[in-house]
Amino acid sequence: QLQLVESGGGLVQPGGSLRLSCTASKYTLDYYAIGWFRQAPGKEREGVSCVRRSEEITYYADSVKGRFTISRDFGKNTVYLEMNSLTPEDTAVYYCAASQTGVRAMCLVSSLRETFYWGQGIQVTVSS
């Protein structure tokens, strides 16, 4: 079974940057669409950014457009989420997921999420 591991979270000041990484140790991510999701306390999990296998198609939530960038390194079997200009509203547990659905569906259709492979999640806190 595909097992995903996130890294790179932590505490950062407002306006700062972080880069999250999502990797799998036993299986290649090449054949999956990969998404980053986040869940803040008391809120539903939301799709932040999703990328198809070939990187040609990506999706970004409006709240992160222009600040976050998703990318893939096939040689390292890793997907990154570069986060810039962070604000306290970005504070959440961030999860990566893998699926074989389309990119927009992956990020937007919550009923599909039970079919995804999920990482354990990593905390991102934006605070001064």
Secondary structure, 3 states (H helix, E strand, C coil): CCCEEEECCEEECCCCCEEEEEEECCCCCCCCEEEEEEECCCCCCEEEEEECCCCCCEEECCCCCCCEEEEEEHHHCEEEEEECCCCHHHCEEEEEEEECCCHHHHHHCHHHHHHCEECCCEEEEECC
